[in-house]
Amino acid sequence: MKLNEYARAVHENAVAHGWYDNPIEFQAVAALIHSEISEALAEYREGNPLIYGCCGIPGAVCEFEETCDKPENERTCKPEGLAVELCDAIMRILDYLAYMGVDVEAVLEAKHAYNLGRPYRHGGKKA
């Protein structure tokens, strides 16, 4: 699935789950994205694995993996961890970009092409 298709699928799921029943404003979207980043920081500070609590995901640490008696396609363990929270932020961003009708792939390609030509540590920032 291409990124634009994925963004549309994420947005369709958000619509289906009621997140667009009322008008949405960018300030609320920005706060939700920020909350996901804050949750990622909390996972990092707590020293949790990148991915945990999710049965059947390769590379994930799952405390229920050995005892889960559900078939793989019926497991409902909720994925948690730093990587998961960062993905939540990405999905919120993709959702909003799809809502606005943005060609995510084109914008990413244009911005990356621009960044390739920037000088080393551009802007004089130290970190």
VEXVOKOL-315639 format. One record per atom (N, C-alpha, C): residue in three letters; residue number from 1; x, y, z. Coordinates in nm, 4 decimals. Last residue first. Layout:
N
+-----+-----+----------+----------+----------+
!  aa !   i !       c1 !       c2 !       c3 !
+-----+-----+----------+----------+----------+
! ala ! NUM !        X !        Y !        Z !
...
+-----+-----+----------+----------+----------+
//
This chain:
127
+-----+-----+----------+----------+----------+
!  aa !   i !       c1 !       c2 !       c3 !
+-----+-----+----------+----------+----------+
! ala ! 127 !   2.1974 !   2.1623 !   1.8254 !
! ala ! 127 !   2.1379 !   2.0306 !   1.8514 !
! ala ! 127 !   1.9998 !   2.0235 !   1.7929 !
! lys ! 126 !   2.2860 !   2.4026 !   1.7244 !
! lys ! 126 !   2.3843 !   2.3135 !   1.7864 !
! lys ! 126 !   2.3289 !   2.1749 !   1.8142 !
! lys ! 125 !   2.2158 !   2.5648 !   1.4147 !
! lys ! 125 !   2.1692 !   2.5063 !   1.5399 !
! lys ! 125 !   2.2728 !   2.4077 !   1.5934 !
! gly ! 124 !   2.2673 !   2.6873 !   1.1713 !
! gly ! 124 !   2.3561 !   2.7164 !   1.2825 !
! gly ! 124 !   2.3132 !   2.6571 !   1.4158 !
! gly ! 123 !   2.1292 !   2.6277 !   0.9432 !
! gly ! 123 !   2.0645 !   2.7154 !   1.0397 !
! gly ! 123 !   2.1483 !   2.7455 !   1.1624 !
! his ! 122 !   2.2425 !   2.2901 !   0.8875 !
! his ! 122 !   2.1907 !   2.4176 !   0.8407 !
! his ! 122 !   2.1229 !   2.4977 !   0.9534 !
! arg ! 121 !   2.4263 !   2.0755 !   0.9016 !
! arg ! 121 !   2.3673 !   2.1368 !   1.0211 !
! arg ! 121 !   2.3189 !   2.2787 !   0.9921 !
! tyr ! 120 !   2.5400 !   2.1355 !   0.5770 !
! tyr ! 120 !   2.5594 !   2.0582 !   0.6995 !
! tyr ! 120 !   2.5096 !   2.1376 !   0.8200 !
! pro ! 119 !   2.2867 !   2.2796 !   0.3581 !
! pro ! 119 !   2.4222 !   2.2655 !   0.4122 !
! pro ! 119 !   2.4224 !   2.1836 !   0.5417 !
! arg ! 118 !   2.0551 !   2.1025 !   0.1440 !
! arg ! 118 !   2.0839 !   2.1958 !   0.2539 !
! arg ! 118 !   2.2266 !   2.1747 !   0.3047 !
! gly ! 117 !   1.9779 !   1.9197 !  -0.0441 !
! gly ! 117 !   2.0654 !   2.0284 !  -0.0859 !
! gly ! 117 !   2.1019 !   2.1260 !   0.0238 !
! leu ! 116 !   1.8016 !   1.7512 !   0.0852 !
! leu ! 116 !   1.9260 !   1.6948 !   0.0326 !
! leu ! 116 !   2.0260 !   1.8033 !  -0.0054 !
! asn ! 115 !   1.5770 !   1.9103 !   0.1310 !
! asn ! 115 !   1.6695 !   1.8835 !   0.2421 !
! asn ! 115 !   1.8023 !   1.8265 !   0.1948 !
! tyr ! 114 !   1.4512 !   1.8925 !  -0.1214 !
! tyr ! 114 !   1.5017 !   2.0205 !  -0.0729 !
! tyr ! 114 !   1.6071 !   1.9991 !   0.0363 !
! ala ! 113 !   1.3814 !   1.6223 !  -0.1196 !
! ala ! 113 !   1.4702 !   1.6740 !  -0.2251 !
! ala ! 113 !   1.5310 !   1.8077 !  -0.1824 !
! his ! 112 !   1.2048 !   1.6242 !   0.0974 !
! his ! 112 !   1.3289 !   1.5473 !   0.1053 !
! his ! 112 !   1.4292 !   1.5964 !   0.0009 !
! lys ! 111 !   0.9993 !   1.7825 !  -0.0089 !
! lys ! 111 !   1.0717 !   1.8284 !   0.1096 !
! lys ! 111 !   1.2045 !   1.7548 !   0.1243 !
! ala ! 110 !   0.9139 !   1.6227 !  -0.2246 !
! ala ! 110 !   0.9613 !   1.7596 !  -0.2473 !
! ala ! 110 !   1.0450 !   1.8077 !  -0.1287 !
! glu ! 109 !   0.8348 !   1.3864 !  -0.0927 !
! glu ! 109 !   0.9409 !   1.3824 !  -0.1936 !
! glu ! 109 !   0.9991 !   1.5214 !  -0.2173 !
! leu ! 108 !   0.6269 !   1.4863 !   0.0712 !
! leu ! 108 !   0.7456 !   1.4246 !   0.1305 !
! leu ! 108 !   0.8622 !   1.4227 !   0.0322 !
! val ! 107 !   0.4473 !   1.5714 !  -0.1282 !
! val ! 107 !   0.5040 !   1.6694 !  -0.0344 !
! val ! 107 !   0.6297 !   1.6129 !   0.0302 !
! ala ! 106 !   0.3873 !   1.3282 !  -0.2561 !
! ala ! 106 !   0.4478 !   1.4382 !  -0.3318 !
! ala ! 106 !   0.5137 !   1.5395 !  -0.2389 !
! glu ! 105 !   0.2699 !   1.1804 !  -0.0443 !
! glu ! 105 !   0.3903 !   1.1318 !  -0.1117 !
! glu ! 105 !   0.4613 !   1.2448 !  -0.1858 !
! val ! 104 !   0.0414 !   1.3310 !   0.0185 !
! val ! 104 !   0.1481 !   1.3144 !   0.1168 !
! val ! 104 !   0.2785 !   1.2730 !   0.0488 !
! asp ! 103 !  -0.1535 !   1.5428 !  -0.1044 !
! asp ! 103 !  -0.0769 !   1.4343 !  -0.1651 !
! asp ! 103 !   0.0490 !   1.4180 !  -0.0802 !
! val ! 102 !  -0.4301 !   1.6288 !   0.1007 !
! val ! 102 !  -0.2896 !   1.6505 !   0.0654 !
! val ! 102 !  -0.2318 !   1.5246 !   0.0007 !
! gly ! 101 !  -0.6896 !   1.6507 !   0.2005 !
! gly ! 101 !  -0.6696 !   1.6169 !   0.0604 !
! gly ! 101 !  -0.5265 !   1.6362 !   0.0110 !
! met ! 100 !  -0.7445 !   1.6800 !   0.4656 !
! met ! 100 !  -0.7240 !   1.8033 !   0.3891 !
! met ! 100 !  -0.6991 !   1.7774 !   0.2401 !
! tyr !  99 !  -0.7550 !   1.4106 !   0.5361 !
! tyr !  99 !  -0.8747 !   1.4937 !   0.5538 !
! tyr !  99 !  -0.8644 !   1.6217 !   0.4701 !
! ala !  98 !  -0.4862 !   1.3492 !   0.4992 !
! ala !  98 !  -0.5868 !   1.2900 !   0.4099 !
! ala !  98 !  -0.7162 !   1.3692 !   0.4163 !
! leu !  97 !  -0.3805 !   1.4965 !   0.7143 !
! leu !  97 !  -0.3390 !   1.5290 !   0.5768 !
! leu !  97 !  -0.4380 !   1.4712 !   0.4754 !
! tyr !  96 !  -0.5007 !   1.3620 !   0.9294 !
! tyr !  96 !  -0.5339 !   1.5016 !   0.9030 !
! tyr !  96 !  -0.4941 !   1.5434 !   0.7612 !
! asp !  95 !  -0.3841 !   1.1043 !   0.9013 !
! asp !  95 !  -0.5299 !   1.1222 !   0.9048 !
! asp !  95 !  -0.5660 !   1.2651 !   0.8654 !
! leu !  94 !  -0.1119 !   1.1613 !   0.9291 !
! leu !  94 !  -0.1629 !   1.1118 !   0.8010 !
! leu !  94 !  -0.3144 !   1.1287 !   0.7916 !
! ile !  93 !  -0.1130 !   1.2384 !   1.2019 !
! ile !  93 !  -0.0701 !   1.3323 !   1.0972 !
! ile !  93 !  -0.1255 !   1.2891 !   0.9622 !
! arg !  92 !  -0.1985 !   1.0023 !   1.3215 !
! arg !  92 !  -0.2780 !   1.1248 !   1.3398 !
! arg !  92 !  -0.2421 !   1.2275 !   1.2337 !
! met !  91 !   0.0119 !   0.8336 !   1.2413 !
! met !  91 !  -0.1246 !   0.8078 !   1.1935 !
! met !  91 !  -0.2145 !   0.9295 !   1.2117 !
! ile !  90 !   0.2263 !   0.9484 !   1.3803 !
! ile !  90 !   0.2285 !   0.9441 !   1.2333 !
! ile !  90 !   0.0869 !   0.9244 !   1.1800 !
! ala !  89 !   0.1404 !   0.8966 !   1.6415 !
! ala !  89 !   0.1582 !   1.0351 !   1.5967 !
! ala !  89 !   0.1570 !   1.0415 !   1.4440 !
! asp !  88 !   0.1469 !   0.6167 !   1.6378 !
! asp !  88 !   0.0197 !   0.6857 !   1.6625 !
! asp !  88 !   0.0275 !   0.8311 !   1.6151 !
! cys !  87 !   0.4212 !   0.5796 !   1.6078 !
! cys !  87 !   0.3321 !   0.5439 !   1.4966 !
! cys !  87 !   0.1941 !   0.6068 !   1.5136 !
! leu !  86 !   0.4957 !   0.6589 !   1.8629 !
! leu !  86 !   0.5427 !   0.7373 !   1.7480 !
! leu !  86 !   0.4580 !   0.7067 !   1.6241 !
! glu !  85 !   0.3728 !   0.4511 !   2.0048 !
! glu !  85 !   0.3269 !   0.5896 !   2.0249 !
! glu !  85 !   0.3737 !   0.6803 !   1.9116 !
! val !  84 !   0.5232 !   0.2331 !   1.9109 !
! val !  84 !   0.3780 !   0.2370 !   1.8896 !
! val !  84 !   0.3260 !   0.3799 !   1.9033 !
! ala !  83 !   0.7790 !   0.2863 !   2.0027 !
! ala !  83 !   0.7544 !   0.2774 !   1.8585 !
! ala !  83 !   0.6058 !   0.2904 !   1.8270 !
! leu !  82 !   0.7298 !   0.2790 !   2.2866 !
! leu !  82 !   0.7788 !   0.3994 !   2.2194 !
! leu !  82 !   0.7473 !   0.3971 !   2.0701 !
! gly !  81 !   0.4283 !   0.0897 !   2.3676 !
! gly !  81 !   0.5711 !   0.1151 !   2.3594 !
! gly !  81 !   0.6037 !   0.2407 !   2.2812 !
! glu !  80 !   0.1792 !  -0.1571 !   2.2694 !
! glu !  80 !   0.2252 !  -0.0456 !   2.3505 !
! glu !  80 !   0.3736 !  -0.0241 !   2.3233 !
! pro !  79 !  -0.1064 !  -0.3132 !   2.1282 !
! pro !  79 !   0.0357 !  -0.2794 !   2.1180 !
! pro !  79 !   0.0675 !  -0.1541 !   2.1988 !
! lys !  78 !  -0.3328 !  -0.5123 !   2.3024 !
! lys !  78 !  -0.3077 !  -0.3762 !   2.2533 !
! lys !  78 !  -0.1576 !  -0.3504 !   2.2454 !
! cys !  77 !  -0.4598 !  -0.8204 !   2.1968 !
! cys !  77 !  -0.3651 !  -0.7509 !   2.2824 !
! cys !  77 !  -0.3335 !  -0.6148 !   2.2201 !
! thr !  76 !  -0.6351 !  -0.9825 !   2.0632 !
! thr !  76 !  -0.6700 !  -0.8416 !   2.0778 !
! thr !  76 !  -0.5770 !  -0.7668 !   2.1721 !
! arg !  75 !  -0.6530 !  -1.2392 !   1.8234 !
! arg !  75 !  -0.5843 !  -1.1811 !   1.9391 !
! arg !  75 !  -0.6088 !  -1.0316 !   1.9441 !
! glu !  74 !  -0.7491 !  -1.3614 !   1.6011 !
! glu !  74 !  -0.8466 !  -1.3135 !   1.6992 !
! glu !  74 !  -0.7823 !  -1.2494 !   1.8216 !
! asn !  73 !  -0.5485 !  -1.4639 !   1.4433 !
! asn !  73 !  -0.6337 !  -1.3602 !   1.3832 !
! asn !  73 !  -0.7400 !  -1.3069 !   1.4796 !
! glu !  72 !  -0.4375 !  -1.6663 !   1.6110 !
! glu !  72 !  -0.3619 !  -1.5444 !   1.5819 !
! glu !  72 !  -0.4498 !  -1.4328 !   1.5274 !
! pro !  71 !  -0.6747 !  -1.7885 !   1.8526 !
! pro !  71 !  -0.6084 !  -1.7970 !   1.7224 !
! pro !  71 !  -0.5441 !  -1.6619 !   1.6884 !
! lys !  70 !  -0.5937 !  -1.7770 !   2.2045 !
! lys !  70 !  -0.6757 !  -1.7345 !   2.0914 !
! lys !  70 !  -0.6006 !  -1.7582 !   1.9608 !
! asp !  69 !  -0.4418 !  -1.8248 !   2.4213 !
! asp !  69 !  -0.5038 !  -1.9415 !   2.3608 !
! asp !  69 !  -0.5937 !  -1.9042 !   2.2426 !
! cys !  68 !  -0.1403 !  -1.7159 !   2.5482 !
! cys !  68 !  -0.2560 !  -1.6744 !   2.4689 !
! cys !  68 !  -0.3144 !  -1.7954 !   2.3965 !
! thr !  67 !   0.0937 !  -1.7764 !   2.6777 !
! thr !  67 !  -0.0302 !  -1.8276 !   2.7348 !
! thr !  67 !  -0.1548 !  -1.7922 !   2.6548 !
! glu !  66 !   0.3048 !  -1.6584 !   2.5416 !
! glu !  66 !   0.3124 !  -1.8012 !   2.5723 !
! glu !  66 !   0.1792 !  -1.8595 !   2.6188 !
! glu !  65 !   0.2210 !  -1.3837 !   2.5195 !
! glu !  65 !   0.2487 !  -1.4660 !   2.4010 !
! glu !  65 !   0.2429 !  -1.6161 !   2.4321 !
! phe !  64 !   0.1908 !  -1.2000 !   2.7184 !
! phe !  64 !   0.0832 !  -1.2970 !   2.7014 !
! phe !  64 !   0.1114 !  -1.3995 !   2.5915 !
! glu !  63 !   0.3929 !  -1.0175 !   2.7104 !
! glu !  63 !   0.3832 !  -1.0993 !   2.8316 !
! glu !  63 !   0.2776 !  -1.2086 !   2.8185 !
! cys !  62 !   0.5884 !  -0.9652 !   2.4362 !
! cys !  62 !   0.4494 !  -0.9785 !   2.4809 !
! cys !  62 !   0.4414 !  -1.0723 !   2.6001 !
! val !  61 !   0.7798 !  -0.7715 !   2.2382 !
! val !  61 !   0.7846 !  -0.8423 !   2.3659 !
! val !  61 !   0.6413 !  -0.8462 !   2.4182 !
! ala !  60 !   0.8166 !  -0.8094 !   1.8858 !
! ala !  60 !   0.7499 !  -0.7484 !   2.0014 !
! ala !  60 !   0.7675 !  -0.8356 !   2.1243 !
! gly !  59 !   0.9135 !  -0.9389 !   1.6660 !
! gly !  59 !   1.0031 !  -0.8488 !   1.7360 !
! gly !  59 !   0.9430 !  -0.7859 !   1.8602 !
! pro !  58 !   0.5982 !  -0.9642 !   1.5050 !
! pro !  58 !   0.7399 !  -1.0018 !   1.5081 !
! pro !  58 !   0.8243 !  -0.8958 !   1.5784 !
! ile !  57 !   0.3101 !  -0.9979 !   1.6896 !
! ile !  57 !   0.3847 !  -0.9007 !   1.6099 !
! ile !  57 !   0.5325 !  -0.9355 !   1.6193 !
! gly !  56 !   0.1707 !  -1.1768 !   1.8590 !
! gly !  56 !   0.1842 !  -1.2073 !   1.7169 !
! gly !  56 !   0.2572 !  -1.1052 !   1.6328 !
! cys !  55 !   0.0369 !  -0.9567 !   2.0963 !
! cys !  55 !   0.0573 !  -1.0946 !   2.0519 !
! cys !  55 !   0.0740 !  -1.1008 !   1.9015 !
! cys !  54 !   0.1708 !  -0.7025 !   2.2649 !
! cys !  54 !   0.0983 !  -0.7320 !   2.1409 !
! cys !  54 !   0.1327 !  -0.8717 !   2.0921 !
! gly !  53 !   0.3271 !  -0.5925 !   2.4652 !
! gly !  53 !   0.1843 !  -0.6100 !   2.4883 !
! gly !  53 !   0.1049 !  -0.6479 !   2.3656 !
! tyr !  52 !   0.5597 !  -0.3688 !   2.2972 !
! tyr !  52 !   0.5247 !  -0.4749 !   2.3915 !
! tyr !  52 !   0.3731 !  -0.4841 !   2.4027 !
! ile !  51 !   0.8331 !  -0.2087 !   2.1565 !
! ile !  51 !   0.7005 !  -0.2645 !   2.1295 !
! ile !  51 !   0.6757 !  -0.3742 !   2.2321 !
! leu !  50 !   1.0535 !  -0.1106 !   2.2962 !
! leu !  50 !   0.9995 !  -0.0350 !   2.1832 !
! leu !  50 !   0.8577 !  -0.0777 !   2.1508 !
! pro !  49 !   1.0074 !  -0.1566 !   2.6544 !
! pro !  49 !   1.0531 !  -0.1995 !   2.5224 !
! pro !  49 !   0.9922 !  -0.1123 !   2.4123 !
! asn !  48 !   1.0523 !   0.1189 !   2.8908 !
! asn !  48 !   0.9770 !   0.0085 !   2.8331 !
! asn !  48 !   1.0361 !  -0.0328 !   2.6978 !
! gly !  47 !   1.1532 !   0.3278 !   3.0411 !
! gly !  47 !   1.2431 !   0.2197 !   3.0007 !
! gly !  47 !   1.1730 !   0.0988 !   2.9423 !
! glu !  46 !   1.0180 !   0.5514 !   3.1023 !
! glu !  46 !   0.9887 !   0.4348 !   3.1853 !
! glu !  46 !   1.0760 !   0.3148 !   3.1492 !
! arg !  45 !   1.1022 !   0.7195 !   2.8990 !
! arg !  45 !   1.1462 !   0.7472 !   3.0362 !
! arg !  45 !   1.1242 !   0.6286 !   3.1286 !
! tyr !  44 !   0.9628 !   0.6020 !   2.6815 !
! tyr !  44 !   1.1094 !   0.6070 !   2.6839 !
! tyr !  44 !   1.1607 !   0.6239 !   2.8271 !
! glu !  43 !   0.6981 !   0.6496 !   2.7562 !
! glu !  43 !   0.7438 !   0.5117 !   2.7356 !
! glu !  43 !   0.8968 !   0.5044 !   2.7431 !
! ala !  42 !   0.7039 !   0.9316 !   2.7564 !
! ala !  42 !   0.6772 !   0.8589 !   2.8806 !
! ala !  42 !   0.7236 !   0.7133 !   2.8694 !
! leu !  41 !   0.7449 !   0.9804 !   2.4842 !
! leu !  41 !   0.8460 !   1.0225 !   2.5808 !
! leu !  41 !   0.8275 !   0.9487 !   2.7135 !
! ala !  40 !   0.5003 !   0.8849 !   2.3871 !
! ala !  40 !   0.6257 !   0.8206 !   2.3454 !
! ala !  40 !   0.7376 !   0.8546 !   2.4433 !
! glu !  39 !   0.3291 !   1.0721 !   2.5015 !
! glu !  39 !   0.3174 !   0.9324 !   2.5425 !
! glu !  39 !   0.4427 !   0.8545 !   2.5031 !
! ser !  38 !   0.4132 !   1.2957 !   2.3574 !
! ser !  38 !   0.4314 !   1.2929 !   2.5032 !
! ser !  38 !   0.4208 !   1.1505 !   2.5567 !
! ile !  37 !   0.3242 !   1.2190 !   2.1063 !
! ile !  37 !   0.4683 !   1.2373 !   2.1267 !
! ile !  37 !   0.4990 !   1.2342 !   2.2769 !
! glu !  36 !   0.0497 !   1.2256 !   2.1577 !
! glu !  36 !   0.1125 !   1.0983 !   2.1196 !
! glu !  36 !   0.2636 !   1.1055 !   2.1388 !
! ser !  35 !   0.0142 !   1.4956 !   2.2090 !
! ser !  35 !  -0.0123 !   1.3994 !   2.3165 !
! ser !  35 !   0.0502 !   1.2641 !   2.2847 !
! his !  34 !   0.0679 !   1.6089 !   1.9591 !
! his !  34 !   0.1584 !   1.6353 !   2.0710 !
! his !  34 !   0.1383 !   1.5337 !   2.1830 !
! ile !  33 !  -0.1606 !   1.5225 !   1.8275 !
! ile !  33 !  -0.0289 !   1.4775 !   1.7813 !
! ile !  33 !   0.0726 !   1.4937 !   1.8941 !
! leu !  32 !  -0.3505 !   1.6668 !   1.9759 !
! leu !  32 !  -0.3548 !   1.5209 !   1.9748 !
! leu !  32 !  -0.2221 !   1.4613 !   1.9285 !
! ala !  31 !  -0.2761 !   1.9296 !   1.9147 !
! ala !  31 !  -0.2702 !   1.8842 !   2.0538 !
! ala !  31 !  -0.2713 !   1.7313 !   2.0608 !
! ala !  30 !  -0.3284 !   1.9327 !   1.6401 !
! ala !  30 !  -0.1915 !   1.9544 !   1.6879 !
! ala !  30 !  -0.1766 !   1.9050 !   1.8316 !
! val !  29 !  -0.6076 !   1.9009 !   1.6489 !
! val !  29 !  -0.5241 !   1.7992 !   1.5844 !
! val !  29 !  -0.3805 !   1.8102 !   1.6345 !
! ala !  28 !  -0.6807 !   2.1390 !   1.7720 !
! ala !  28 !  -0.7108 !   2.0120 !   1.8378 !
! ala !  28 !  -0.6250 !   1.8998 !   1.7801 !
! gln !  27 !  -0.5959 !   2.3232 !   1.5782 !
! gln !  27 !  -0.5412 !   2.3304 !   1.7138 !
! gln !  27 !  -0.5640 !   2.1985 !   1.7890 !
! phe !  26 !  -0.7528 !   2.2647 !   1.3514 !
! phe !  26 !  -0.6124 !   2.2264 !   1.3541 !
! phe !  26 !  -0.5538 !   2.2289 !   1.4950 !
! glu !  25 !  -1.0739 !   2.1223 !   1.4247 !
! glu !  25 !  -0.9861 !   2.2380 !   1.4068 !
! glu !  25 !  -0.8414 !   2.1951 !   1.4226 !
! ile !  24 !  -1.3619 !   1.9695 !   1.2911 !
! ile !  24 !  -1.2317 !   1.9537 !   1.3552 !
! ile !  24 !  -1.1460 !   2.0753 !   1.3240 !
! pro !  23 !  -1.7106 !   1.9336 !   1.3588 !
! pro !  23 !  -1.6019 !   2.0012 !   1.2872 !
! pro !  23 !  -1.4702 !   1.9903 !   1.3651 !
! asn !  22 !  -1.8004 !   1.5952 !   1.4515 !
! asn !  22 !  -1.8066 !   1.7400 !   1.4727 !
! asn !  22 !  -1.6938 !   1.8052 !   1.3934 !
! asp !  21 !  -1.7285 !   1.3506 !   1.3506 !
! asp !  21 !  -1.8712 !   1.3809 !   1.3655 !
! asp !  21 !  -1.8946 !   1.5298 !   1.3862 !
! tyr !  20 !  -1.4763 !   1.2512 !   1.3264 !
! tyr !  20 !  -1.5104 !   1.3664 !   1.2420 !
! tyr !  20 !  -1.6594 !   1.3982 !   1.2471 !
! trp !  19 !  -1.4527 !   1.0320 !   1.4812 !
! trp !  19 !  -1.3615 !   1.1429 !   1.5101 !
! trp !  19 !  -1.3874 !   1.2653 !   1.4241 !
! gly !  18 !  -1.6060 !   0.7979 !   1.4408 !
! gly !  18 !  -1.6684 !   0.9171 !   1.4973 !
! gly !  18 !  -1.5797 !   1.0369 !   1.5225 !
! his !  17 !  -1.5077 !   0.5825 !   1.3072 !
! his !  17 !  -1.5098 !   0.5738 !   1.4528 !
! his !  17 !  -1.5511 !   0.7049 !   1.5193 !
! ala !  16 !  -1.5068 !   0.6578 !   1.0440 !
! ala !  16 !  -1.5962 !   0.5488 !   1.0838 !
! ala !  16 !  -1.6096 !   0.5371 !   1.2361 !
! val !  15 !  -1.2987 !   0.8453 !   1.0540 !
! val !  15 !  -1.4354 !   0.8886 !   1.0244 !
! val !  15 !  -1.5348 !   0.7836 !   1.0739 !
! ala !  14 !  -1.0833 !   0.6726 !   1.1007 !
! ala !  14 !  -1.1140 !   0.7791 !   1.1973 !
! ala !  14 !  -1.2572 !   0.8293 !   1.1782 !
! asn !  13 !  -1.0938 !   0.5175 !   0.8667 !
! asn !  13 !  -1.1152 !   0.4540 !   0.9963 !
! asn !  13 !  -1.1511 !   0.5571 !   1.1027 !
! glu !  12 !  -1.0306 !   0.7133 !   0.6788 !
! glu !  12 !  -1.1609 !   0.6462 !   0.6709 !
! glu !  12 !  -1.1937 !   0.5772 !   0.8028 !
! his !  11 !  -0.7657 !   0.7702 !   0.7617 !
! his !  11 !  -0.8705 !   0.8713 !   0.7730 !
! his !  11 !  -1.0098 !   0.8079 !   0.7696 !
! val !  10 !  -0.6402 !   0.5287 !   0.7000 !
! val !  10 !  -0.6381 !   0.5772 !   0.8388 !
! val !  10 !  -0.7500 !   0.6791 !   0.8587 !
! ala !   9 !  -0.6832 !   0.5287 !   0.4225 !
! ala !   9 !  -0.7387 !   0.4208 !   0.5052 !
! ala !   9 !  -0.7443 !   0.4626 !   0.6520 !
! arg !   8 !  -0.5379 !   0.7566 !   0.3452 !
! arg !   8 !  -0.6828 !   0.7518 !   0.3225 !
! arg !   8 !  -0.7483 !   0.6447 !   0.4107 !
! ala !   7 !  -0.2815 !   0.6701 !   0.4170 !
! ala !   7 !  -0.3388 !   0.7891 !   0.4811 !
! ala !   7 !  -0.4903 !   0.7897 !   0.4651 !
! tyr !   6 !  -0.2550 !   0.4569 !   0.2370 !
! tyr !   6 !  -0.2557 !   0.4300 !   0.3801 !
! tyr !   6 !  -0.3177 !   0.5478 !   0.4560 !
! glu !   5 !  -0.2492 !   0.5970 !  -0.0014 !
! glu !   5 !  -0.3559 !   0.4995 !   0.0218 !
! glu !   5 !  -0.3684 !   0.4693 !   0.1709 !
! asn !   4 !  -0.0142 !   0.7442 !   0.0373 !
! asn !   4 !  -0.1419 !   0.8148 !   0.0200 !
! asn !   4 !  -0.2602 !   0.7212 !   0.0447 !
! leu !   3 !   0.1742 !   0.5309 !   0.0532 !
! leu !   3 !   0.1489 !   0.6160 !   0.1687 !
! leu !   3 !   0.0170 !   0.6926 !   0.1558 !
! lys !   2 !   0.0602 !   0.2166 !  -0.0879 !
! lys !   2 !   0.1332 !   0.3435 !  -0.0938 !
! lys !   2 !   0.0915 !   0.4323 !   0.0228 !
! met !   1 !   0.0850 !  -0.1177 !   0.0000 !
! met !   1 !   0.0000 !   0.0000 !   0.0000 !
! met !   1 !   0.0901 !   0.1248 !   0.0000 !
+-----+-----+----------+----------+----------+
//
